[in-house]
């Protein structure tokens, strides 16, 4: 199945998010096939997919190149996330059994994690700390305009590092509803910032 005919239509975070949602099943299957047994006990395929969404939205310019297959790009991002997750979870466990390393920790050269770091900083730092950085201040303002549930879902996923299933249990909604909320909220924040801001 070729998705290259979709490339020219992907120009905004909302359009990319819609494309990802329409191919979530295939991307989930790809992630499920490529997660090894050592990692599977710590990370679910759906969590890989959720991080791919953030990564893709943070590097949307890749999807705007004519002739590139967007689904192939998503699979490449998934592979990177799996490698990163394996390095942080399994590698860290080997270095120190007592040390817990979050999959959302900063990753050198990892597309999308710069946005995660900015998101976490925006949700945990006082507003005056951002006066020197317009992008971070703008993101903080956008987060303040979200509803309580959207902010709580972001906090549980990116600050506490909970998987979507656990967030769903806490919020009292379905796992699917939480995934949609995360995808749409991240897309909205990226739209507010503008793709050139990341």
RODO-2510 file (C-alpha; in nm, 4 decimals, decimal comma):
residues 198
     n   res          X          Y          Z
     1     x     0,0000     0,0000     0,0000
     2     x     0,1474     0,3317    -0,1062
     3     x     0,0608     0,6488     0,0800
     4     x     0,2704     0,8855    -0,1289
     5     x    -0,0406     1,0400    -0,2806
     6     x    -0,1219     1,1766     0,0650
     7     x     0,2023     1,3725     0,0965
     8     x     0,0909     1,6928    -0,0735
     9     x    -0,2215     1,7099     0,1457
    10     x    -0,0240     1,7059     0,4713
    11     x     0,0598     2,0660     0,5484
    12     x    -0,0696     2,1253     0,9032
    13     x    -0,0468     1,9392     1,2364
    14     x    -0,4224     1,8694     1,2209
    15     x    -0,3900     1,7045     0,8794
    16     x    -0,0936     1,4991     0,9948
    17     x    -0,2781     1,3940     1,3099
    18     x    -0,5753     1,2835     1,0971
    19     x    -0,3443     1,0835     0,8697
    20     x    -0,1840     0,9136     1,1688
    21     x    -0,5220     0,8280     1,3194
    22     x    -0,6332     0,6707     0,9904
    23     x    -0,3185     0,4541     0,9906
    24     x    -0,2980     0,3896     1,3648
    25     x    -0,3799     0,0195     1,3287
    26     x    -0,0963    -0,0438     1,0836
    27     x     0,1463     0,1621     1,2908
    28     x     0,0439    -0,0207     1,6075
    29     x     0,0985    -0,3550     1,4327
    30     x     0,4420    -0,2416     1,3150
    31     x     0,5378    -0,1332     1,6674
    32     x     0,4041    -0,4554     1,8168
    33     x     0,6160    -0,6649     1,5770
    34     x     0,9329    -0,4726     1,6556
    35     x     0,9220    -0,4476     2,0356
    36     x     1,1467    -0,7165     2,1768
    37     x     1,0570    -0,9333     2,4773
    38     x     1,2882    -0,7431     2,7135
    39     x     1,1130    -0,4153     2,6363
    40     x     0,7576    -0,5490     2,6082
    41     x     0,7243    -0,5897     2,9859
    42     x     0,7960    -0,2188     3,0341
    43     x     0,6517    -0,0432     2,7289
    44     x     0,3325    -0,1113     2,5365
    45     x     0,3116    -0,0706     2,1573
    46     x     0,0459     0,1975     2,2064
    47     x     0,2904     0,4058     2,4090
    48     x     0,5398     0,3850     2,1222
    49     x     0,2674     0,5011     1,8827
    50     x     0,1764     0,7924     2,1098
    51     x     0,5385     0,9069     2,1188
    52     x     0,5602     0,8699     1,7406
    53     x     0,2647     1,1071     1,7120
    54     x     0,4444     1,3706     1,9195
    55     x     0,7655     1,3172     1,7244
    56     x     0,5882     1,3398     1,3880
    57     x     0,4019     1,6568     1,4835
    58     x     0,7291     1,8092     1,5996
    59     x     0,8962     1,7425     1,2646
    60     x     0,6073     1,7915     1,0230
    61     x     0,8397     1,9308     0,7548
    62     x     0,9491     1,5723     0,6816
    63     x     0,5932     1,4944     0,5724
    64     x     0,5663     1,7942     0,3410
    65     x     0,8331     1,6731     0,0975
    66     x     0,6753     1,5714    -0,2331
    67     x     0,7074     1,2011    -0,3114
    68     x     0,7880     1,0815     0,0405
    69     x     0,5682     0,8070     0,1828
    70     x     0,4287     0,9394     0,5129
    71     x     0,3548     0,5944     0,6518
    72     x     0,7119     0,4856     0,5839
    73     x     0,8296     0,7928     0,7742
    74     x     0,6030     0,6999     1,0646
    75     x     0,7523     0,3500     1,0721
    76     x     1,1020     0,4996     1,0773
    77     x     1,0033     0,7201     1,3697
    78     x     0,8542     0,4174     1,5476
    79     x     1,1795     0,2283     1,5001
    80     x     1,3725     0,5224     1,6491
    81     x     1,1362     0,5399     1,9466
    82     x     1,1718     0,1652     2,0080
    83     x     1,5511     0,1929     1,9986
    84     x     1,5415     0,4920     2,2340
    85     x     1,3005     0,3180     2,4706
    86     x     1,5157     0,0040     2,4713
    87     x     1,8249     0,2119     2,5491
    88     x     1,6565     0,3932     2,8376
    89     x     1,4598     0,1090     2,9913
    90     x     1,6598    -0,2054     2,9248
    91     x     2,0024    -0,0412     2,9061
    92     x     1,9433     0,1504     3,2265
    93     x     1,8260    -0,1640     3,3995
    94     x     2,1521    -0,3320     3,3105
    95     x     2,3513    -0,0361     3,4431
    96     x     2,1562    -0,0137     3,7643
    97     x     1,8633    -0,2319     3,8668
    98     x     1,7418     0,0368     4,1047
    99     x     1,7364     0,3153     3,8481
   100     x     1,4157     0,3956     3,6627
   101     x     1,4552     0,5880     3,3373
   102     x     1,1457     0,7404     3,1771
   103     x     1,0844     0,6877     2,8076
   104     x     1,0091     1,0598     2,7971
   105     x     1,3563     1,1562     2,9180
   106     x     1,5547     1,3809     2,6824
   107     x     1,7129     1,1876     2,3997
   108     x     2,0097     1,3333     2,2165
   109     x     1,9081     1,3964     1,8581
   110     x     1,5614     1,2507     1,9133
   111     x     1,3048     1,4355     1,7019
   112     x     1,0005     1,5311     1,9051
   113     x     1,1627     1,5095     2,2460
   114     x     1,2591     1,8767     2,2288
   115     x     0,8886     1,9542     2,2195
   116     x     0,8258     1,7168     2,5112
   117     x     1,0941     1,8927     2,7150
   118     x     0,9418     2,2311     2,6341
   119     x     0,5953     2,0994     2,7199
   120     x     0,7116     1,9650     3,0567
   121     x     0,8938     2,2891     3,1361
   122     x     0,5878     2,4916     3,0415
   123     x     0,3674     2,2895     3,2773
   124     x     0,6051     2,2863     3,5725
   125     x     0,7753     2,6282     3,5749
   126     x     0,6423     2,9701     3,6815
   127     x     0,5474     3,1977     3,3935
   128     x     0,8089     3,4605     3,4724
   129     x     1,0814     3,2065     3,3947
   130     x     0,9705     3,2108     3,0325
   131     x     0,9852     3,5837     2,9707
   132     x     1,3199     3,5335     2,7962
   133     x     1,1897     3,2661     2,5601
   134     x     0,8913     3,3634     2,3469
   135     x     0,8237     3,0083     2,2207
   136     x     0,8067     2,8631     2,5706
   137     x     0,5935     3,1520     2,6938
   138     x     0,3590     3,1072     2,3972
   139     x     0,3289     2,7349     2,4716
   140     x     0,2588     2,8050     2,8372
   141     x    -0,0199     3,0449     2,7429
   142     x    -0,1684     2,7858     2,5056
   143     x    -0,1628     2,5216     2,7801
   144     x    -0,3389     2,7626     3,0174
   145     x    -0,6239     2,7906     2,7658
   146     x    -0,6813     2,4132     2,7547
   147     x    -0,9622     2,2650     2,9598
   148     x    -0,8875     2,0870     3,2882
   149     x    -0,9124     1,7400     3,1391
   150     x    -0,6720     1,8173     2,8541
   151     x    -0,4150     1,9588     3,0965
   152     x    -0,4525     1,6597     3,3294
   153     x    -0,4065     1,4118     3,0440
   154     x    -0,0917     1,5956     2,9318
   155     x     0,0393     1,6017     3,2879
   156     x    -0,0201     1,2317     3,3481
   157     x     0,1355     1,1299     3,0159
   158     x     0,4357     1,3582     2,9885
   159     x     0,5172     1,4553     3,3477
   160     x     0,4221     1,1367     3,5333
   161     x     0,4986     0,9188     3,2295
   162     x     0,1875     0,7014     3,2672
   163     x     0,0699     0,4775     2,9807
   164     x    -0,2581     0,5727     2,8186
   165     x    -0,4434     0,2775     2,9732
   166     x    -0,3592     0,3916     3,3253
   167     x    -0,4531     0,7496     3,2393
   168     x    -0,7865     0,6202     3,1100
   169     x    -0,8481     0,4436     3,4420
   170     x    -0,7704     0,7579     3,6401
   171     x    -0,9781     0,9883     3,4222
   172     x    -1,2658     0,7444     3,3882
   173     x    -1,2652     0,7275     3,0087
   174     x    -1,1726     0,4705     2,7487
   175     x    -0,8130     0,4191     2,6387
   176     x    -0,9162     0,5216     2,2865
   177     x    -1,0684     0,8470     2,4097
   178     x    -0,7487     0,9332     2,5965
   179     x    -0,5373     0,8629     2,2879
   180     x    -0,7583     1,0892     2,0782
   181     x    -0,7391     1,3643     2,3421
   182     x    -0,3593     1,3421     2,3485
   183     x    -0,3284     1,3451     1,9709
   184     x    -0,5639     1,6394     1,9214
   185     x    -0,4201     1,8394     2,2097
   186     x    -0,0606     1,7986     2,0923
   187     x    -0,1675     1,8867     1,7368
   188     x    -0,3435     2,1972     1,8677
   189     x    -0,0371     2,3085     2,0645
   190     x     0,1829     2,2567     1,7617
   191     x    -0,0638     2,4584     1,5530
   192     x    -0,0496     2,7429     1,8048
   193     x     0,3305     2,7454     1,8084
   194     x     0,3629     2,7052     1,4334
   195     x     0,5840     2,4360     1,2843
   196     x     0,8712     2,6824     1,2480
   197     x     0,8819     2,7249     1,6253
   198     x     1,0115     2,3765     1,6993
***
